[in-house]
Amino acid sequence: MYAVLGDPVAQSLSPAIHNAVFRATGRDASYIARRVTAGECGTVLRSLALNGGGGNVTVPYKEHVLPFLDRRAHAVEATGACNTFWARDGEVWGDNTDVEGFLGVWEGMVAELGEGLSVLVLGAGGAARAVLFALPGAPEVARVRLWNRSGDRARNLVGRFGDSRLSRIEDWRGESPDVVVNATSVGLNGGAAPIDLRGLAALPRGVIDLVYGKEPTPLCRQAAELDIPARDGREMLVLQAEASHARWFGRAPPRGVMAGALE
Ligand SMILES: NC(=O)c1ccc[n+]([C@@H]2O[C@H](COP(=O)([O-])OP(=O)(O)OC[C@H]3O[C@@H](n4cnc5c(N)ncnc54)[C@H](OP(=O)(O)O)[C@@H]3O)[C@@H](O)[C@H]2O)c1
């Protein structure tokens, strides 16, 4: 038994994409969305893992579950967030495959943008931690500017990662990034985009929105109107889920099954 643990989880597409792979590979396993309270999250996580299963952790528990892990992968230590768990030899392991998922999207986006890129990251929650851990390792990144509604949270993250290329900004207006990454939850329910791309000093050459939905997100819609290449969070969802599957079973799932289920 595998599960995504969070609150809320009813909207999660993880059961659909993981069960599609279980079916396609004939695996005797099942994946559910399980809404949990903060008090029960760690117990449910350990119970699933130690009974031969595993799963994922989503908002708002990615940081909360760290004390319930016996072993933390490097990405968990570095980001302070866990999105994937399983057990091996009686020990519960945690990893953060959002990092791998984001890097996969990033590499696809920047292949044609060249070197020395400046990136504007919006948000300072769990998703932003994965982005900020991944980006400085990307050779084409020259500068990362972080903006968040609550400045203190952004300041803490900049301090945590301590990379000279990373800095916090008070206001995104007047910036001229090559790429904008939205790691806020703004746009999840439609409405407005987190920023107005036209308010930047120069239009970016690419947009990555971690948010996804059935319709194009507000930020991706605005990027399309301005002829800027953009990707929403669906590709990252699939890539982080494929990486989770590989952690659980020691091999990657067949390509295209999760993406097909998502469509
Ligand atoms: N595609 C994927 O695979 C994937 C993976 C992970 C996450 N995500 C998505 O990424 C988003 C963020 O997730 P998370 O885990 O980082 O959530 P989180 O920890 O709750 O952080 C939410 C972030 O959004 C900001 N925010 C919320 N409402 C805002 C508003 N009205 N105006 C401006 N900023 C606002 C928060 O700013 P404050 O600090 O000021 O509150 C914070 O920076 C979610 O939509 C999630 O679904 C996608």
The ligand as a Gaussian input file, in Angstrom:
#p B3LYP/6-31G(d) Opt

LIG

0 1
 N        4.405000      20.317000      -9.967000
 C        4.893000      19.701000      -8.913000
 O        5.350000      18.557000      -8.972000
 C        4.894000      20.426000      -7.611000
 C        5.733000      20.000000      -6.566000
 C        5.717000      20.729000      -5.378000
 C        4.869000      21.828000      -5.249000
 N        4.076000      22.197000      -6.295000
 C        3.175000      23.362000      -6.192000
 O        3.913000      24.481000      -5.767000
 C        3.071000      25.338000      -5.010000
 C        3.755000      25.735000      -3.705000
 O        3.883000      24.569000      -2.894000
 P        4.620000      24.646000      -1.482000
 O        4.759000      23.248000      -1.014000
 O        5.845000      25.480000      -1.585000
 O        3.524000      25.438000      -0.617000
 P        3.789000      26.264000       0.719000
 O        4.941000      25.708000       1.464000
 O        2.460000      26.363000       1.368000
 O        4.233000      27.738000       0.202000
 C        3.316000      28.579000      -0.462000
 C        4.047000      29.776000      -1.073000
 O        3.090000      30.545000      -1.808000
 C        3.079000      31.899000      -1.310000
 N        1.728000      32.436000      -1.393000
 C        0.583000      31.822000      -1.024000
 N       -0.470000      32.630000      -1.283000
 C        0.038000      33.785000      -1.797000
 C       -0.537000      34.994000      -2.269000
 N       -1.851000      35.190000      -2.247000
 N        0.283000      35.939000      -2.773000
 C        1.622000      35.757000      -2.806000
 N        2.237000      34.625000      -2.386000
 C        1.452000      33.655000      -1.875000
 C        3.548000      31.791000       0.123000
 O        4.013000      33.042000       0.543000
 P        4.095000      33.409000       2.122000
 O        5.375000      32.819000       2.631000
 O        4.092000      34.887000       2.111000
 O        2.869000      32.809000       2.768000
 C        4.649000      30.740000      -0.024000
 O        5.820000      31.312000      -0.560000
 C        1.744000      24.576000      -4.790000
 O        0.795000      25.072000      -5.713000
 C        2.107000      23.143000      -5.134000
 O        1.007000      22.440000      -5.674000
 C        4.077000      21.524000      -7.462000

